Amino acid sequence: MELKDLVERQREALLKTLRESICIPSVREEDGSGYPYGANIQKCLEFMLDTGKRLGFTVRNLDNQAGWCEYGTGAEMVAVLGHLDVVPAGEGWSGDPFSGDIRDGKVFGRGSMDDKGPTVAAFYALKALKESGLPLRRRIRILMGTNEETGSADMKYYLAHGGEKPVMGFTPDGEYPVINGEKGIVNVTFSRHLHQLGTMRLKKISGGSAPNVVPASAAAELECPDGMLGKIRAVLPEKTVCVPISGGVRIEAQGVGAHGGTPEQGENAIGRLLLALNALPLEGELKEAVRFLAEKIGMETGGESLGIALQDEVSGRLTFNLGTVEGNETSLSCCVNYRYPVTKTLDDCGPKFQAELEEGGFQVVKQTHKASLYISPESELVTKLLRVYGEETSLPAFPKSIGGGTYAKAMPNVVAFGPVFPGDEVREHKPNEFIEVDRLMQNAQIIARAMYELAK
């Protein structure tokens, strides 16, 4: 029997396992259970390990941080890297987000697409491959993480505690055809103290919810003399308003929200607010701070005025997002998220950015960094996965780079491969998350073939 037929035979069992896994609300919690990421994530890990054992695989639980099931023999290992944790359900669902209901040919529930659906599909793809008896020279390991949504500490633990590195592998937690490049991602929090002078002083400023989200609104409250309202309104840019408050004014700026990885698709409200403030008769350190932020960052999305506007042919230009601002009478703090091209390094932009901040009177308070990922399109891993995708779908097969980050950054020799097809709606992290049953089975077919091609 062909591998495709063997995968199709797993349809009902696959759907049953997926629905049961969705019913476990595996959101990270500090619940006092003693498990690294909470009792529900632990329950889901144990459920999947029990499933792997029932399907005839060798299973292992690594200190409740990660687990795997494995098939085959050989000195080398091929990995399929998925995760069992999910983001909170949030609001806006038309049904129970942890039901796993099947309606209109779709499996609904948090994790159905990200990433329980593809992970469960990998289990039954491996079962089909096992039943096929096709000869393999490498072991195949489905490695299940438990902390992808909140930091990937699970994979750091795996590698630090002797976890075997794959010679090749993929994570079905991205897009097709193959993602072989992921930009480096840097979050930088910086601040400066303010000793204010003059008759117009900052009382409060705030905007944004996270560094990787383009802020849709921002506001500042200023102390100023009576009679300034008209003069302020006369110099404000579009999409900003000024309203009187006790002892001064409140300036509000509106923007358009977007993902921090594609800031050009939005309008940064913090940047717009800073441009408005820079047009006012501020004095002293407040004037210096606002002028720096307005002129060096403003509403730019590529780091041009900071001198870090990098780009390459593979992944395009560096993207820059001013995500949050907080301040009062004595301090001003911002957090930015920028993503540099896949063929560059942090050394190409980080030192320059920090030097600019220091020249503007700001100091870096905190910085996090995930290095860029780039695997040659000529590599064995990428060429084999592209061939599998092309032959299984009859669609154009080409590698692509993204501004986001996947589990591939957490494990050597791994790229993102599926589950989202070109043109399909991206439903991860949204209300009413679902995966079509037919797309789920198509993923299982592709995963089975990819496992075989990498391990044969």
Beta strands, then each sheet from edge to edge (+ up, - down):
strand 1: 58-62
strand 2: 66-71
strand 3: 77-83
strand 4: 102-103
strand 5: 106-108
strand 6: 139-145
strand 7: 168-171
strand 8: 174-175
strand 9: 178-182
strand 10: 184-193
strand 11: 201-207
strand 12: 213-214
strand 13: 217-223
strand 14: 240-245
strand 15: 248-254
strand 16: 258-259
strand 17: 311-312
strand 18: 316-317
strand 19: 319-328
strand 20: 331-340
strand 21: 363-370
strand 22: 373-374
strand 23: 399-402
strand 24: 414-416
strand 25: 419-420
strand 26: 434-436
sheet 1: 1+ 2- 6+ 3+ 7+ 24+
sheet 2: 4+ 5- 26+
sheet 3: 8+ 25+
sheet 4: 22+ 9- 23-
sheet 5: 14+ 15- 13+ 11- 19+ 20- 10+ 21-
sheet 6: 12+ 16-
sheet 7: 17+ 18-
end
